């Protein structure tokens, strides 16, 4: 499992759960994947994260750092 953030939101219009990855927002069209169930959307989101990381690494591009929770 990756350490990247994933936002899963229901879309009434699409009748699907849509997934966005905040760390990739500057480089990837959002939402980046979806699923009929929350579980499938999360699974698809994990696959998309791995796919982009592998592609960026293969192309020698910089890889965004995962966001981390900042505690006081």
ChimeraX commands (.cxc) that place a marker at each C-alpha (Angstrom):
marker #1 position 0.00,0.00,0.00 radius 0.5
marker #1 position 1.32,3.43,-0.90 radius 0.5
marker #1 position 1.56,6.41,1.41 radius 0.5
marker #1 position -0.18,8.75,-1.04 radius 0.5
marker #1 position -3.46,10.45,-0.17 radius 0.5
marker #1 position -6.64,9.39,-1.88 radius 0.5
marker #1 position -9.99,11.19,-1.84 radius 0.5
marker #1 position -13.00,9.03,-2.67 radius 0.5
marker #1 position -16.26,10.87,-3.38 radius 0.5
marker #1 position -19.64,9.72,-4.64 radius 0.5
marker #1 position -20.84,11.32,-7.90 radius 0.5
marker #1 position -24.62,11.37,-8.40 radius 0.5
marker #1 position -24.08,12.39,-12.01 radius 0.5
marker #1 position -21.77,9.46,-12.81 radius 0.5
marker #1 position -23.32,7.03,-10.30 radius 0.5
marker #1 position -19.77,6.05,-9.35 radius 0.5
marker #1 position -17.20,6.68,-6.63 radius 0.5
marker #1 position -14.55,9.02,-8.08 radius 0.5
marker #1 position -10.94,9.04,-6.88 radius 0.5
marker #1 position -8.54,11.96,-6.76 radius 0.5
marker #1 position -4.94,11.88,-5.57 radius 0.5
marker #1 position -4.01,15.31,-4.18 radius 0.5
marker #1 position -0.25,14.84,-4.62 radius 0.5
marker #1 position -0.73,14.20,-8.34 radius 0.5
marker #1 position -3.13,17.12,-8.99 radius 0.5
marker #1 position -0.51,19.23,-10.80 radius 0.5
marker #1 position 0.42,16.41,-13.17 radius 0.5
marker #1 position -2.69,14.26,-13.75 radius 0.5
marker #1 position -6.24,15.06,-14.82 radius 0.5
marker #1 position -8.55,14.55,-11.85 radius 0.5
marker #1 position -10.47,12.52,-10.95 radius 0.5
marker #1 position -7.98,9.90,-12.03 radius 0.5
marker #1 position -10.11,6.75,-11.60 radius 0.5
marker #1 position -13.43,5.47,-10.32 radius 0.5
marker #1 position -15.33,2.41,-9.13 radius 0.5
marker #1 position -18.89,1.16,-8.74 radius 0.5
marker #1 position -18.19,0.47,-5.08 radius 0.5
marker #1 position -16.00,2.33,-2.58 radius 0.5
marker #1 position -13.76,-0.73,-2.33 radius 0.5
marker #1 position -13.25,-1.01,-6.09 radius 0.5
marker #1 position -12.55,2.74,-6.32 radius 0.5
marker #1 position -9.85,2.44,-3.65 radius 0.5
marker #1 position -8.35,-0.63,-5.34 radius 0.5
marker #1 position -8.33,1.24,-8.68 radius 0.5
marker #1 position -6.77,4.27,-6.99 radius 0.5
marker #1 position -3.92,2.15,-5.62 radius 0.5
marker #1 position -3.31,0.71,-9.11 radius 0.5
marker #1 position -3.25,4.19,-10.65 radius 0.5
marker #1 position -0.77,5.43,-8.05 radius 0.5
marker #1 position 1.58,2.53,-8.79 radius 0.5
marker #1 position 1.17,2.98,-12.55 radius 0.5
marker #1 position 2.10,6.67,-12.45 radius 0.5
marker #1 position 5.02,6.12,-10.06 radius 0.5
marker #1 position 6.46,3.39,-12.30 radius 0.5
marker #1 position 6.01,5.51,-15.44 radius 0.5
marker #1 position 7.58,8.62,-13.90 radius 0.5
marker #1 position 10.49,6.59,-12.58 radius 0.5
marker #1 position 11.05,4.91,-15.97 radius 0.5
marker #1 position 10.99,8.31,-17.70 radius 0.5
marker #1 position 13.38,9.83,-15.16 radius 0.5
marker #1 position 10.81,12.37,-14.00 radius 0.5
marker #1 position 10.56,13.66,-10.47 radius 0.5
marker #1 position 8.16,11.82,-8.19 radius 0.5
marker #1 position 5.87,13.84,-5.92 radius 0.5
marker #1 position 6.37,13.33,-2.20 radius 0.5
marker #1 position 3.43,11.85,-0.27 radius 0.5
marker #1 position 1.59,14.27,1.98 radius 0.5
marker #1 position 1.84,13.51,5.69 radius 0.5
marker #1 position -0.39,14.47,8.57 radius 0.5
marker #1 position 1.09,17.37,10.51 radius 0.5
marker #1 position 0.40,17.20,14.20 radius 0.5
marker #1 position 0.77,20.14,16.55 radius 0.5
marker link #1:1,2 radius 0.2
marker link #1:2,3 radius 0.2
marker link #1:3,4 radius 0.2
marker link #1:4,5 radius 0.2
marker link #1:5,6 radius 0.2
marker link #1:6,7 radius 0.2
marker link #1:7,8 radius 0.2
marker link #1:8,9 radius 0.2
marker link #1:9,10 radius 0.2
marker link #1:10,11 radius 0.2
marker link #1:11,12 radius 0.2
marker link #1:12,13 radius 0.2
marker link #1:13,14 radius 0.2
marker link #1:14,15 radius 0.2
marker link #1:15,16 radius 0.2
marker link #1:16,17 radius 0.2
marker link #1:17,18 radius 0.2
marker link #1:18,19 radius 0.2
marker link #1:19,20 radius 0.2
marker link #1:20,21 radius 0.2
marker link #1:21,22 radius 0.2
marker link #1:22,23 radius 0.2
marker link #1:23,24 radius 0.2
marker link #1:24,25 radius 0.2
marker link #1:25,26 radius 0.2
marker link #1:26,27 radius 0.2
marker link #1:27,28 radius 0.2
marker link #1:28,29 radius 0.2
marker link #1:29,30 radius 0.2
marker link #1:30,31 radius 0.2
marker link #1:31,32 radius 0.2
marker link #1:32,33 radius 0.2
marker link #1:33,34 radius 0.2
marker link #1:34,35 radius 0.2
marker link #1:35,36 radius 0.2
marker link #1:36,37 radius 0.2
marker link #1:37,38 radius 0.2
marker link #1:38,39 radius 0.2
marker link #1:39,40 radius 0.2
marker link #1:40,41 radius 0.2
marker link #1:41,42 radius 0.2
marker link #1:42,43 radius 0.2
marker link #1:43,44 radius 0.2
marker link #1:44,45 radius 0.2
marker link #1:45,46 radius 0.2
marker link #1:46,47 radius 0.2
marker link #1:47,48 radius 0.2
marker link #1:48,49 radius 0.2
marker link #1:49,50 radius 0.2
marker link #1:50,51 radius 0.2
marker link #1:51,52 radius 0.2
marker link #1:52,53 radius 0.2
marker link #1:53,54 radius 0.2
marker link #1:54,55 radius 0.2
marker link #1:55,56 radius 0.2
marker link #1:56,57 radius 0.2
marker link #1:57,58 radius 0.2
marker link #1:58,59 radius 0.2
marker link #1:59,60 radius 0.2
marker link #1:60,61 radius 0.2
marker link #1:61,62 radius 0.2
marker link #1:62,63 radius 0.2
marker link #1:63,64 radius 0.2
marker link #1:64,65 radius 0.2
marker link #1:65,66 radius 0.2
marker link #1:66,67 radius 0.2
marker link #1:67,68 radius 0.2
marker link #1:68,69 radius 0.2
marker link #1:69,70 radius 0.2
marker link #1:70,71 radius 0.2
marker link #1:71,72 radius 0.2
view
